[in-house]
Amino acid sequence: YQRILQRESLRKDLNKKLEIIFQTYGAELEAVRDLYEAQKNSPPVPRNMPPVAGCITWARHLLKRIEEPMQAFEANQAMLGESH
């Protein structure tokens, strides 16, 4: 990525796209927060699953929605560090 980032026009375009990605991720974080707040007292439990296990599954699903994009950001940290 470093050779690409040396070109000013490509760096500006990449910065714009990264800004959109981070805004989208921020919206996803807010959506997960809102979903958690709305369902935390009575989370949806899959059929044929014990209540406690269902609550744990629900919480892990929300965590996964947050962690997967963050892992992708961390994996591309060199590119992110160079572009800003």
All heavy atoms as an XYZ file, in Angstrom:
686
protein
N       0.808     -1.208      0.000
C       0.000      0.000      0.000
C       0.846      1.265      0.000
O       0.390      2.298     -0.426
C      -0.914      0.043      1.231
C      -2.005     -0.985      1.203
C      -1.992     -2.067      2.074
C      -3.049     -0.872      0.317
C      -3.004     -2.997      2.054
C      -4.063     -1.798      0.288
C      -4.042     -2.866      1.156
O      -5.039     -3.780      1.135
N       2.030      1.162      0.505
C       2.832      2.375      0.662
C       3.163      3.016     -0.676
O       3.180      4.235     -0.774
C       4.087      2.065      1.454
C       3.746      1.697      2.888
C       4.968      1.536      3.750
O       6.060      1.886      3.339
N       4.777      1.014      4.942
N       3.398      2.215     -1.712
C       3.674      2.807     -3.025
C       2.439      3.519     -3.557
O       2.532      4.559     -4.183
C       4.128      1.728     -3.996
C       5.500      1.178     -3.640
C       5.934      0.126     -4.599
N       6.274      0.765     -5.874
C       6.462      0.108     -6.996
N       6.325     -1.196     -7.028
N       6.762      0.745     -8.098
N       1.276      2.947     -3.298
C       0.026      3.570     -3.757
C      -0.216      4.872     -3.011
O      -0.626      5.872     -3.585
C      -1.159      2.601     -3.560
C      -1.012      1.410     -4.500
C      -2.489      3.306     -3.779
C      -2.022      0.322     -4.265
N       0.062      4.862     -1.715
C      -0.210      6.041     -0.898
C       0.718      7.205     -1.201
O       0.465      8.323     -0.777
C      -0.134      5.675      0.587
C      -1.228      4.719      1.069
C      -0.999      4.347      2.521
C      -2.600      5.322      0.895
N       1.784      6.960     -1.924
C       2.686      8.046     -2.283
C       2.065      8.959     -3.333
O       2.458     10.107     -3.463
C       4.023      7.486     -2.795
C       4.824      6.827     -1.700
C       6.080      6.170     -2.219
O       6.310      6.111     -3.422
N       6.889      5.673     -1.314
N       1.094      8.476     -4.044
C       0.415      9.290     -5.046
C      -0.699     10.072     -4.358
O      -1.605      9.509     -3.771
C      -0.136      8.407     -6.147
C       0.993      7.638     -6.857
C       0.471      6.709     -7.874
N       0.138      7.459     -9.078
C      -0.399      6.905    -10.137
N      -0.687      5.628    -10.143
N      -0.671      7.631    -11.204
N      -0.613     11.360     -4.423
C      -1.539     12.258     -3.708
C      -2.997     12.014     -4.069
O      -3.857     11.973     -3.198
C      -1.154     13.715     -3.986
C      -1.957     14.718     -3.201
C      -1.677     14.667     -1.712
O      -0.581     14.255     -1.318
O      -2.584     15.022     -0.937
N      -3.296     11.852     -5.335
C      -4.693     11.670     -5.745
C      -5.272     10.369     -5.179
O      -6.423     10.338     -4.746
C      -4.812     11.675     -7.266
O      -4.071     10.609     -7.825
N      -4.483      9.322     -5.163
C      -4.953      8.056     -4.613
C      -5.102      8.138     -3.095
O      -6.027      7.566     -2.517
C      -4.005      6.924     -4.989
C      -3.965      6.560     -6.464
C      -2.922      5.486     -6.728
C      -5.320      6.097     -6.949
N      -4.207      8.849     -2.451
C      -4.278      9.002     -0.999
C      -5.543      9.750     -0.599
O      -6.236      9.368      0.344
C      -3.046      9.733     -0.475
C      -2.982      9.746      1.040
C      -1.738     10.372      1.607
N      -0.593     10.227      0.746
C       0.285     11.196      0.496
N       0.135     12.380      1.054
N       1.311     11.001     -0.292
N      -5.883     10.804     -1.333
C      -7.101     11.560     -1.036
C      -8.340     10.694     -1.226
O      -9.262     10.723     -0.410
C      -7.187     12.801     -1.918
C      -6.227     13.896     -1.525
C      -6.377     15.096     -2.431
C      -5.390     16.177     -2.061
N      -5.521     17.353     -2.947
N      -8.359      9.921     -2.311
C      -9.494      9.043     -2.576
C      -9.621      7.984     -1.486
O     -10.720      7.706     -1.007
C      -9.339      8.390     -3.949
C     -10.575      7.645     -4.383
O     -11.686      8.192     -4.198
O     -10.428      6.525     -4.908
N      -8.500      7.416     -1.080
C      -8.514      6.417     -0.018
C      -8.982      7.024      1.298
O      -9.763      6.410      2.029
C      -7.130      5.795      0.145
C      -7.012      4.694      1.194
C      -7.934      3.536      0.873
C      -5.579      4.224      1.309
N      -8.543      8.219      1.604
C      -8.980      8.884      2.837
C     -10.490      9.110      2.852
O     -11.147      8.935      3.877
C      -8.250     10.211      3.031
C      -6.823     10.027      3.491
O      -6.466      8.992      4.031
N      -6.008     11.026      3.259
N     -11.057      9.480      1.696
C     -12.507      9.666      1.610
C     -13.236      8.350      1.855
O     -14.234      8.307      2.573
C     -12.888     10.229      0.240
C     -12.503     11.670      0.031
C     -12.874     12.126     -1.365
C     -12.319     13.508     -1.654
N     -12.587     13.919     -3.040
N     -12.730      7.294      1.263
C     -13.365      5.980      1.437
C     -13.236      5.496      2.880
O     -14.177      4.925      3.434
C     -12.759      4.977      0.474
C     -13.125      5.278     -0.978
C     -12.739      4.196     -1.907
C     -12.978      4.489     -3.351
N     -14.125      5.228     -3.730
N     -12.090      5.733      3.496
C     -11.907      5.345      4.894
C     -12.855      6.120      5.804
O     -13.398      5.565      6.761
C     -10.455      5.563      5.330
C      -9.447      4.564      4.785
C      -8.029      4.992      5.164
C      -9.728      3.163      5.279
N     -13.073      7.371      5.497
C     -14.005      8.173      6.284
C     -15.413      7.590      6.198
O     -16.113      7.471      7.210
C     -13.998      9.615      5.788
C     -14.857     10.535      6.613
C     -14.767     11.978      6.142
O     -13.737     12.383      5.588
O     -15.764     12.694      6.345
N     -15.816      7.184      5.001
C     -17.134      6.564      4.820
C     -17.215      5.248      5.585
O     -18.222      4.959      6.242
C     -17.435      6.357      3.318
C     -17.613      7.708      2.629
C     -18.662      5.481      3.113
C     -17.641      7.640      1.120
N     -16.154      4.467      5.531
C     -16.126      3.184      6.242
C     -16.267      3.409      7.740
O     -17.043      2.722      8.412
C     -14.833      2.407      5.916
C     -14.882      1.904      4.481
C     -14.623      1.250      6.892
C     -13.579      1.343      3.960
N     -15.539      4.372      8.287
C     -15.618      4.634      9.718
C     -16.982      5.201     10.122
O     -17.500      4.886     11.193
C     -14.494      5.563     10.176
C     -13.168      4.863     10.279
C     -12.068      5.334      9.591
C     -13.020      3.732     11.074
C     -10.846      4.684      9.688
C     -11.800      3.081     11.178
C     -10.712      3.558     10.479
N     -17.581      6.016      9.278
C     -18.921      6.522      9.567
C     -19.930      5.382      9.578
O     -20.812      5.326     10.443
C     -19.319      7.585      8.547
C     -18.603      8.893      8.714
C     -18.927      9.886      7.602
O     -19.576      9.550      6.619
N     -18.459     11.110      7.760
N     -19.791      4.471      8.635
C     -20.679      3.308      8.577
C     -20.489      2.432      9.804
O     -21.468      1.944     10.388
C     -20.426      2.506      7.284
O     -20.603      3.362      6.160
C     -21.363      1.320      7.178
N     -19.245      2.237     10.204
C     -18.969      1.439     11.392
C     -19.541      2.117     12.639
O     -20.102      1.454     13.507
C     -17.466      1.204     11.549
C     -17.111      0.367     12.752
C     -17.551     -0.945     12.862
C     -16.340      0.885     13.782
C     -17.231     -1.721     13.967
C     -16.015      0.117     14.879
C     -16.459     -1.183     14.968
O     -16.152     -1.936     16.060
N     -19.429      3.426     12.717
C     -20.018      4.162     13.839
C     -21.525      3.982     13.893
O     -22.105      3.802     14.973
N     -22.165      4.003     12.734
C     -23.618      3.781     12.677
C     -23.950      2.359     13.120
O     -24.952      2.134     13.810
C     -24.137      4.041     11.262
N     -23.112      1.399     12.747
C     -23.325      0.013     13.165
C     -23.175     -0.118     14.683
O     -23.955     -0.825     15.329
C     -22.340     -0.922     12.452
C     -22.441     -2.374     12.855
C     -23.732     -3.065     12.413
O     -24.470     -2.505     11.578
O     -24.003     -4.163     12.916
N     -22.204      0.567     15.258
C     -22.041      0.545     16.716
C     -23.278      1.110     17.409
O     -23.740      0.561     18.418
C     -20.804      1.343     17.135
C     -19.456      0.720     16.822
C     -18.333      1.694     17.200
C     -19.273     -0.604     17.523
N     -23.801      2.196     16.885
C     -25.007      2.782     17.461
C     -26.201      1.837     17.329
O     -27.003      1.719     18.257
C     -25.313      4.120     16.796
C     -24.316      5.203     17.156
C     -24.558      6.505     16.424
O     -25.619      6.649     15.764
O     -23.695      7.386     16.505
N     -26.301      1.151     16.190
C     -27.403      0.211     15.985
C     -27.311     -0.954     16.976
O     -28.326     -1.368     17.551
C     -27.395     -0.312     14.551
N     -26.098     -1.450     17.209
C     -25.908     -2.537     18.171
C     -26.241     -2.049     19.578
O     -26.904     -2.755     20.350
C     -24.475     -3.102     18.089
C     -24.179     -4.041     19.249
C     -24.261     -3.825     16.769
N     -25.819     -0.842     19.909
C     -26.131     -0.283     21.230
C     -27.637     -0.166     21.425
O     -28.184     -0.555     22.463
C     -25.471      1.085     21.405
C     -25.746      1.684     22.799
C     -25.406      3.141     22.899
N     -26.270      3.863     21.958
C     -25.936      4.981     21.345
N     -24.757      5.510     21.548
N     -26.767      5.580     20.530
N     -28.318      0.361     20.415
C     -29.768      0.523     20.498
C     -30.476     -0.830     20.614
O     -31.422     -0.978     21.390
C     -30.301      1.291     19.289
C     -29.818      2.731     19.247
O     -29.326      3.237     20.284
O     -29.921      3.351     18.166
N     -29.998     -1.803     19.852
C     -30.575     -3.140     19.922
C     -30.352     -3.743     21.310
O     -31.262     -4.338     21.887
C     -29.948     -4.030     18.849
C     -30.524     -5.415     18.655
C     -31.995     -5.337     18.248
C     -29.738     -6.155     17.590
N     -29.166     -3.561     21.847
C     -28.872     -4.064     23.193
C     -29.798     -3.422     24.219
O     -30.397     -4.106     25.051
C     -27.413     -3.805     23.556
C     -27.121     -4.111     24.996
C     -26.949     -5.419     25.426
C     -27.055     -3.093     25.942
C     -26.704     -5.706     26.756
C     -26.811     -3.374     27.275
C     -26.640     -4.678     27.674
O     -26.407     -4.959     28.999
N     -29.909     -2.103     24.161
C     -30.747     -1.391     25.127
C     -32.217     -1.821     25.021
O     -32.903     -1.947     26.030
C     -30.629      0.123     24.929
C     -29.301      0.697     25.346
C     -29.004      0.543     26.833
O     -29.942      0.547     27.649
O     -27.812      0.404     27.180
N     -32.681     -2.061     23.810
C     -34.079     -2.437     23.612
C     -34.371     -3.870     24.052
O     -35.480     -4.166     24.504
C     -34.458     -2.266     22.140
N     -33.384     -4.745     23.946
C     -33.636     -6.157     24.196
C     -32.922     -6.733     25.409
O     -33.062     -7.917     25.694
C     -33.231     -6.981     22.963
C     -34.027     -6.649     21.731
C     -33.572     -7.456     20.525
O     -32.481     -8.010     20.489
N     -34.430     -7.518     19.518
N     -32.169     -5.931     26.141
C     -31.344     -6.475     27.217
C     -32.149     -7.139     28.334
O     -31.681     -8.081     28.961
C     -30.414     -5.407     27.796
C     -31.116     -4.305     28.564
C     -30.112     -3.294     29.060
C     -30.809     -2.153     29.770
N     -29.853     -1.137     30.176
N     -33.354     -6.676     28.593
C     -34.162     -7.268     29.660
C     -34.898     -8.531     29.228
O     -35.292     -9.333     30.070
C     -35.154     -6.245     30.202
C     -34.446     -5.102     30.900
O     -33.437     -5.313     31.566
N     -34.953     -3.897     30.731
N     -35.068     -8.685     27.938
C     -35.747     -9.876     27.421
C     -35.193    -10.191     26.027
O     -35.878     -9.996     25.017
C     -37.249     -9.633     27.359
O     -37.908    -10.778     26.893
N     -33.950    -10.669     25.956
C     -33.350    -10.930     24.641
C     -34.047    -12.083     23.919
O     -34.588    -12.989     24.557
C     -31.900    -11.293     24.962
C     -31.868    -11.629     26.394
C     -33.032    -10.961     27.046
N     -34.043    -12.026     22.603
C     -34.635    -13.123     21.837
C     -33.797    -14.392     22.014
O     -32.575    -14.359     21.903
C     -34.602    -12.629     20.392
C     -33.536    -11.601     20.367
C     -33.498    -10.989     21.733
N     -34.463    -15.478     22.324
C     -33.788    -16.749     22.551
C     -34.209    -17.714     21.447
O     -35.406    -17.873     21.195
C     -34.157    -17.325     23.938
C     -33.527    -18.684     24.155
C     -33.760    -16.361     25.039
N     -33.242    -18.342     20.771
C     -33.601    -19.321     19.740
C     -34.447    -20.456     20.306
O     -34.302    -20.828     21.475
C     -32.238    -19.854     19.259
C     -31.265    -18.781     19.630
C     -31.804    -18.163     20.885
N     -35.315    -20.975     19.474
C     -36.161    -22.089     19.912
C     -35.297    -23.277     20.315
O     -34.193    -23.470     19.811
C     -37.086    -22.509     18.782
C     -38.175    -21.520     18.578
C     -39.190    -21.844     17.549
N     -39.055    -23.070     16.771
C     -40.012    -23.537     16.017
N     -41.162    -22.901     15.949
N     -39.844    -24.625     15.310
N     -35.823    -24.052     21.236
C     -35.169    -25.266     21.712
C     -33.803    -24.997     22.341
O     -32.907    -25.831     22.282
C     -35.035    -26.298     20.587
C     -36.366    -26.693     20.021
O     -37.362    -26.755     20.749
N     -36.421    -26.920     18.733
N     -33.613    -23.812     22.900
C     -32.368    -23.484     23.580
C     -32.712    -23.033     24.998
O     -33.658    -22.278     25.192
C     -31.620    -22.368     22.835
C     -30.241    -22.084     23.393
S     -29.323    -20.884     22.407
C     -28.678    -21.960     21.138
N     -31.952    -23.483     25.973
C     -32.210    -23.040     27.347
C     -32.093    -21.518     27.446
O     -31.305    -20.898     26.720
C     -31.123    -23.734     28.160
C     -30.664    -24.871     27.313
C     -30.866    -24.454     25.893
N     -32.848    -20.901     28.334
C     -32.863    -19.435     28.426
C     -31.489    -18.802     28.638
O     -31.150    -17.823     27.976
C     -33.782    -19.156     29.615
C     -34.637    -20.357     29.734
C     -33.817    -21.508     29.250
N     -30.692    -19.343     29.548
C     -29.378    -18.751     29.817
C     -28.465    -18.886     28.600
O     -27.799    -17.932     28.194
C     -28.733    -19.374     31.074
C     -27.307    -18.889     31.249
C     -29.560    -19.051     32.313
N     -28.459    -20.066     28.000
C     -27.639    -20.275     26.804
C     -28.107    -19.365     25.664
O     -27.288    -18.839     24.901
C     -27.694    -21.733     26.378
N     -29.416    -19.164     25.562
C     -29.938    -18.269     24.535
C     -29.510    -16.831     24.742
O     -29.170    -16.127     23.793
N     -29.502    -16.397     26.000
C     -29.051    -15.030     26.303
C     -27.577    -14.860     25.990
O     -27.146    -13.829     25.463
C     -29.327    -14.702     27.769
S     -31.077    -14.534     28.152
N     -26.790    -15.880     26.309
C     -25.352    -15.828     26.009
C     -25.133    -15.787     24.501
O     -24.309    -15.012     24.003
C     -24.626    -17.027     26.647
C     -24.636    -16.880     28.171
C     -23.201    -17.148     26.121
C     -24.163    -18.109     28.924
N     -25.888    -16.591     23.766
C     -25.782    -16.594     22.305
C     -26.134    -15.230     21.730
O     -25.451    -14.718     20.838
C     -26.704    -17.681     21.706
O     -26.315    -18.948     22.226
C     -26.651    -17.696     20.200
N     -27.172    -14.625     22.246
C     -27.580    -13.285     21.804
C     -26.481    -12.263     22.058
O     -26.136    -11.470     21.181
C     -28.874    -12.899     22.533
C     -29.293    -11.482     22.342
C     -29.911    -10.945     21.251
C     -29.132    -10.412     23.275
N     -30.154     -9.610     21.457
C     -29.677     -9.253     22.691
C     -28.581    -10.320     24.549
C     -29.685     -8.033     23.329
C     -28.597     -9.101     25.189
C     -29.132     -7.972     24.582
N     -25.911    -12.290     23.257
C     -24.854    -11.337     23.604
C     -23.613    -11.551     22.739
O     -22.986    -10.587     22.284
C     -24.495    -11.464     25.084
N     -23.269    -12.794     22.497
C     -22.101    -13.090     21.658
C     -22.324    -12.634     20.221
O     -21.392    -12.183     19.557
C     -21.777    -14.574     21.703
C     -21.126    -14.980     23.002
C     -20.730    -16.427     22.999
N     -20.062    -16.771     24.255
C     -19.815    -17.994     24.632
N     -20.175    -19.013     23.869
N     -19.210    -18.231     25.784
N     -23.550    -12.743     19.748
C     -23.863    -12.274     18.397
C     -23.654    -10.758     18.288
O     -23.081    -10.277     17.310
C     -25.296    -12.648     18.026
C     -25.754    -12.067     16.735
N     -25.299    -12.510     15.519
C     -26.612    -11.057     16.463
C     -25.861    -11.803     14.558
N     -26.668    -10.913     15.100
N     -24.118    -10.032     19.291
C     -23.912     -8.581     19.285
C     -22.424     -8.245     19.335
O     -21.952     -7.354     18.620
C     -24.639     -7.933     20.464
C     -26.169     -7.981     20.430
C     -26.734     -7.324     21.689
C     -26.718     -7.324     19.181
N     -21.687     -8.960     20.172
C     -20.241     -8.737     20.270
C     -19.548     -9.020     18.944
O     -18.662     -8.265     18.522
C     -19.656     -9.603     21.382
C     -18.159     -9.461     21.629
C     -17.822     -8.044     22.068
C     -17.713    -10.475     22.680
N     -19.975    -10.074     18.271
C     -19.380    -10.424     16.978
C     -19.613     -9.317     15.951
O     -18.727     -9.006     15.154
C     -19.979    -11.741     16.483
C     -19.369    -12.265     15.218
C     -19.987    -13.600     14.844
C     -19.396    -14.108     13.546
N     -19.987    -15.387     13.151
N     -20.799     -8.703     15.982
C     -21.101     -7.603     15.057
C     -20.161     -6.418     15.275
O     -19.885     -5.662     14.348
C     -22.548     -7.134     15.232
C     -23.556     -8.049     14.597
C     -24.972     -7.580     14.818
N     -25.261     -6.278     14.212
C     -26.458     -5.714     14.234
N     -27.477     -6.327     14.824
N     -26.643     -4.537     13.677
N     -19.679     -6.265     16.484
C     -18.763     -5.169     16.801
C     -17.318     -5.560     16.495
O     -16.556     -4.772     15.941
C     -18.885     -4.777     18.292
C     -20.260     -4.182     18.565
C     -17.786     -3.807     18.698
C     -20.551     -3.987     20.036
N     -16.947     -6.772     16.858
C     -15.553     -7.183     16.778
C     -15.047     -7.473     15.372
O     -13.892     -7.186     15.069
C     -15.311     -8.416     17.647
C     -15.247     -8.112     19.114
C     -14.887     -9.320     19.940
O     -15.140    -10.468     19.501
O     -14.335     -9.119     21.032
N     -15.877     -8.050     14.515
C     -15.391     -8.428     13.187
C     -14.855     -7.239     12.377
O     -13.763     -7.323     11.831
C     -16.469     -9.190     12.409
C     -16.603    -10.615     12.857
C     -17.617    -11.404     12.056
O     -18.368    -10.807     11.249
O     -17.661    -12.630     12.240
N     -15.572     -6.126     12.287
C     -14.989     -4.987     11.568
C     -13.729     -4.451     12.252
O     -12.775     -4.053     11.584
C     -16.101     -3.937     11.579
C     -17.352     -4.701     11.799
C     -16.966     -5.863     12.652
N     -13.721     -4.467     13.592
C     -12.551     -3.969     14.307
C     -11.327     -4.836     14.000
O     -10.219     -4.315     13.843
C     -12.823     -3.946     15.817
C     -11.746     -3.261     16.605
S     -11.387     -1.570     16.106
C     -12.862     -0.741     16.593
N     -11.507     -6.130     13.879
C     -10.404     -7.016     13.533
C      -9.885     -6.710     12.132
O      -8.682     -6.760     11.882
C     -10.830     -8.476     13.651
C     -11.039     -8.909     15.086
C     -11.704    -10.273     15.205
O     -12.175    -10.847     14.223
N     -11.753    -10.789     16.421
N     -10.785     -6.383     11.224
C     -10.364     -6.013      9.871
C      -9.566     -4.712      9.904
O      -8.560     -4.575      9.197
C     -11.568     -5.872      8.955
N      -9.984     -3.756     10.733
C      -9.229     -2.509     10.867
C      -7.838     -2.784     11.422
O      -6.847     -2.230     10.955
C      -9.944     -1.517     11.782
C     -11.277     -1.041     11.275
C     -12.307     -0.762     12.147
C     -11.513     -0.867      9.915
C     -13.535     -0.320     11.698
C     -12.735     -0.430      9.440
C     -13.750     -0.160     10.340
N      -7.764     -3.644     12.423
C      -6.470     -3.966     13.018
C      -5.560     -4.696     12.036
O      -4.366     -4.480     12.021
C      -6.663     -4.801     14.283
C      -7.243     -4.019     15.431
C      -7.591     -4.880     16.625
O      -7.523     -6.131     16.519
O      -7.949     -4.310     17.669
N      -6.130     -5.556     11.200
C      -5.348     -6.293     10.225
C      -4.751     -5.362      9.179
O      -3.697     -5.648      8.601
C      -6.212     -7.353      9.549
N      -5.406     -4.245      8.919
C      -4.939     -3.270      7.936
C      -4.409     -2.008      8.592
O      -4.495     -0.928      8.027
C      -6.063     -2.933      6.957
C      -6.458     -4.111      6.131
O      -5.619     -4.698      5.468
N      -7.727     -4.476      6.166
N      -3.861     -2.152      9.767
C      -3.413     -1.003     10.538
C      -2.334     -0.196      9.826
O      -2.315      1.024      9.911
C      -2.915     -1.463     11.897
C      -2.772     -0.372     12.897
C      -2.532     -0.929     14.298
O      -2.071     -2.047     14.451
N      -2.836     -0.146     15.290
N      -1.453     -0.860      9.095
C      -0.384     -0.152      8.380
C      -0.981      0.813      7.362
O      -0.569      1.962      7.255
C       0.547     -1.134      7.699
N      -1.994      0.355      6.643
C      -2.631      1.220      5.644
C      -3.348      2.378      6.331
O      -3.284      3.512      5.893
C      -3.635      0.411      4.827
C      -4.344      1.230      3.764
S      -5.600      0.333      2.883
C      -6.839      0.137      4.134
N      -4.025      2.093      7.430
C      -4.756      3.142      8.130
C      -3.812      4.170      8.718
O      -4.081      5.368      8.673
C      -5.617      2.531      9.248
C      -6.731      1.611      8.773
C      -7.411      0.978      9.982
C      -7.725      2.346      7.940
N      -2.709      3.719      9.256
C      -1.740      4.633      9.853
C      -1.097      5.542      8.827
O      -0.834      6.697      9.069
N      -0.854      5.032      7.633
C      -0.210      5.800      6.583
C      -1.143      6.833      5.963
O      -0.724      7.864      5.497
C       0.295      4.868      5.473
C       1.481      4.033      5.889
C       2.740      4.860      6.081
O       2.931      5.850      5.349
O       3.504      4.519      6.981
N      -2.444      6.527      5.950
C      -3.365      7.405      5.220
C      -3.797      8.624      6.014
O      -4.305      9.563      5.472
C      -4.595      6.611      4.782
O      -5.322      6.197      5.907
N      -3.633      8.608      7.344
C      -4.076      9.751      8.149
C      -2.909     10.463      8.749
O      -1.929     10.075      9.105
C      -5.020      9.305      9.249
C      -6.352      8.828      8.706
N      -7.141      9.609      7.917
C      -6.979      7.655      8.819
C      -8.232      8.931      7.596
N      -8.144      7.734      8.128
